[in-house]
Amino acid sequence: MINKNIILGKKPTVSIGIPAYNEEANIKNLLTALLVQKRDDFELLEIIVVSDGSNDKTVEEVKSLASKKILIIDGKDRKGQSQRQNEIVSIFNGDFLVLLNADILPENEMFLSNMIKPFLTNGNIGVVSNMGTPLSAQTFFEKIINFSVAMRREIAKAYSNGDNIYMCHGHSRAFSREFAKKIKWPNSAGEDAYSYLFCKKEGYDFYHQSLAEINYRSPQNLNDHLKQSARFVDSRKEMEKYFDKNFVKSNYHIPFYLGVKVFAKYFLKNPILMSLYLDVYFISLTASKFTDKSGGIWKISKTSKFLIKQ
């Protein structure tokens, strides 16, 4: 099914939504990069930034750009990413919504264009994800995490041609207007997993767009990694509160042979980094048992916020 904008011969409109909690380190860099994106095949309608009770200079940094495209909502209370995303989907006006974390940067000026291209040829797509690439490691711990990212990404890309829950990344996704106006995220772990499962349950297509790439920084120490991993470790169990258990199980399943094949490849590639990552993984599993995951509000990883050298 071809998108209606192709038939009507008009440029589709794009809204961008960014929930932001204490993102003064990168928010201005991100917004600047978004404002210079090439727009040959779409119109950038608005960039909605919702400050989630930030107590740093996030709001001031956004306002300093003085762009008519940017709407800043200065939320005084911290409600969590899911609730701020719900606010964004309730007010955006575009044909498509691109939801972004504030601690990322587009790889190039074609990021937004590449994100919406799949929608223009398949009107049944609900969610488009993209390629997330960690920046070069600045610490040894960061090197361990980046190594594990490469391994996990290889597994996810090989499974079902990339059409799986592990390719629906929370750092950046695009939604059709129809889909976005239907979804409402619960206050729980795994809002990215929820997006994928809701997409499939409602009969929409999912598409991984490898041509659209963003960069992010991995946590640079164990403490910050544990803050991030806590929200992901129990996401499968959380999803069973909202979807059929067998449906969740089938979507989280990865063929045993595929996991073993890629694991062996990376172990032979660097047995030291793989062994250390396994230690980190099991520490994360243990730490998660003692982490409060209620309310959808998380402790932030400070070392992953600085993408550009200060």
N, C-alpha and C positions, 0 to 999 in steps of 0.2 A: 504494500500500500504506500503510495507516494504521499509525502507531506503536502498539505493543502497550500502552503506558501509557494511551492513549486508550480502548482496548477494556476494559482492567481498571479504568478510572476512578480511577487514582491519580496523584499528582504524580510526574513524573520527577525523578531526582536528578542534580545537576550537581556535577562536580569541576572545580576550576580549577588549572592548572599554570603555574608561573612560573619559568623558568630565570633566574638573576640573577648577573651578574658586576659587582661594584663599582657597585651601584645605590642607594647611600645617599641620593642626591639626591631620588629620587622613589618608592622602594618603599613607604614608609609612606603617602604620599598615595594611591597606587594601591590598596593593601589597604584603607584606610579607605573609599574610594569603592566597592569591591566589597562590603564588609560591609553597606552601606546600600542595596544594590540591592533593588528591589521583587521579591518572590518569590511572587506570587499564583499562578503556574502552574508552579512548580518548587520543589524543596527544595535549598538549598545545602548539600552534604554536607561539602565540605572545600576548603581552599586549600593546595596543596602548593607551597612555595617551595624551590627547590634552589639553594643558593649554589654557584657554580662556582669555588671557590677564591678568593672575594673577600678582599681585604686591606684593605678599608675598614670602615665601620660597617653594612654591609648586614644582617648577621645580628642585630646589636643593635637596629636599627630595626624589624625584623620582630618580634623578641621583645618589644619594648616595648608592642606592642598587646595582648599577653596574651589572645588570643582562642582559644577551644577549637576554632574552625573551622580555625585555621591550623596547619599542620605545617611546620616549618622543618628542612631537611636541610642541615647545614653541611659541604658537600664541601670537603675540604682542598686538593685538587689541581684545577687548571684542565683540564677535558676538552673544553670547547666546547659550544655550544648544542645541537647534534644529539644528543650523547651524554646530556646532561642531560634532553632531551625523551624519549629512550628510557627513562631511569630513571623519569620521571613516568608514561609509559604502562604501565609494568610494575607500578605499584603503585596507580593510582587506582581508586576504587570506584564511581563514579557511572555513570548511564545515558549521560551525555554528558560529554565533556572539553572545556573551553575553555582553550586554550593562549594565554598572553599574554606579550609582552615586558614587561619591568619599567619601561621608559621611555615609558609611555603613560598616558592617563586616559580613562575612559568619558565620553562627552558628557553622559549623563544617567542616571537611576536605572532606566531600562528597557533598558539595554544587554544584560544577560544574558538577560532574558526574550525580547527580540527575536532574540537569537542562537540560541535553541533552538526558536523557533516553527516554522521550516521542517521540522525533524525530526519534529514532531508530526503533520504532515499527509502526509509522504512518508517512509516507513520505509526507502527505498533510498538516502537521502542519506548520503554518507560525510563530506563536508566542507562547512562553511558559512563563508564569509568575510564581511567587513563593510566599512563605509566608514571609511577612514582620512583624517582631515583635519588638515593641518599648522596649527599655531598661527600667528598673525600674526607676520610677520617682524620681528626686532629689529635685523638687520644687512642691508646691501644684498646681500651674497652670499646670505643666507637668502631674500631676496626673489626672487632669480634661481631658486633651487631650487624654491620654492613655485610660481612661474610654470610651471616645467616639469612639476611634479606635476599641476597642473590640466590641462595639455595631454595628458599621458600617460593620465590618468584618463579624459578624454573619449574618447580613442581606444579604450581598453580597454572602457568601458561600452557603446560602440556596436557593438563586434565580438561577434557571436554572442550578443547580448542579455546580455553580461556573463559568459557561461559560457566563460571562457578562463583560461589560465595567469597572465595579467597581473593578474587580479582576486583571485588567491589570495595574500593578503598575509601576510608573516611576522610582522607585529606582533600579529596576533590572528586566531585561527581556532577553530572548534568542530568536534568529531569525534563521530560516533556511537561507542558503546562497541565494537561489532563491528569497525568500521574501525580504531579506535585500537589495538586489541589485535593487529591484523595488521601494521601498519606498523612499520618499523624504519629510522630515518634513517641513511644512511652519513655518514662524516666527509668532507664535501665542501661546495662552494659550492652555494647554492640549495636549502636545505631546504624553503622554501615551494614552489618549483617541483616538487620531488620529491613533496610532498604531493599536488599537483594531478595529476601524471602517474600516481602510484600509485593515486589515486582512480579515474581513468578506466580504467586498465589492469585494475583489479580489478572493473570493472563497476558502480561506485557512481555516484550523481549528485552533482554539485557545485552549490552554490547561493550566490549573492551576495546578502546581506541588507543592502539599503541603509538599512533602518530602524535598524540597529545601528551606532552611530558611536563611534569613539574619536578622541582628539586626540593628536598627537605634535609634537615640535619637529624641524624640519629642521636639518642641520648649519649652523653660522653662519660657517664659513670653509672655504676650499678644502682645507686639510689634513684636517679632519674628514670632509669629503665624500668624499675619496679613500679614507679608511679604510672607509667604508660601501660605496662603489661597487665596490671591488675584489672583494667577494664575489658581486656580481651580474653583472659584465661577462661572465664566462666560464661562467655557469650553464648555458647551452645545451650547451656542449661537455662540461661535467661530467655532465649528464643522459644523454648518449649512452653513458656508461660503464655505466648501469643499465637503460636502456630502448632499444628498437629505434630506430635512427637516423631512419628515416622517420616513426615515431610521434612522436618528439621534434620533428622538423622541422615536421610538420603542426600540432602544438600551439603552436609558437612563431610560426607564420606569421600575419601581419596583412596583409589586402588592401592593395595598393599605393595604390589610389585613396583609401582611408580615411585612411591615414597622410598623404598629400599634402594632402587636403582639410583636415584638422584642423591640420596644420603651417602651411598658408597662412593659415588663420583666425587663429592665434595670432601669426604673424609680422606680419600687418596690425594686429593688436591692440596689439602692442608690439614693434616691430622691434629695439629696443635690448636688451631683456631676452632675446628669442629669440636674437639674435646672440651675446650673452654666454653663454647656456646652451650653444650649439653649441661655443663655445670650451671650456667646462668639460667637455662631453661628450667631446671629442676628447683633452683632457688626461687624462681618466679612462681612456680606452682605452689611451693610451700608458703611463700609470702602472701599469695592471694587468699589463702584460707583465713588470714588475719586482717584482711583489708575490708573496710566498710564500703560496699558497693551500692548502697541504697541512695536513692534520690538523684542519681545521674550527675552528681557533682564530683569532680576529680581534682586531686592535687596535680599541679602542673610540673612538667619537666623543664626547668629553667635553661639547661644547657642546650636544648634543641631549638631555642628561640632565636639564636644569633646565626643567621645564614650568611650575612655579609660581614666581613671583618670590620670591627669598629675602629 
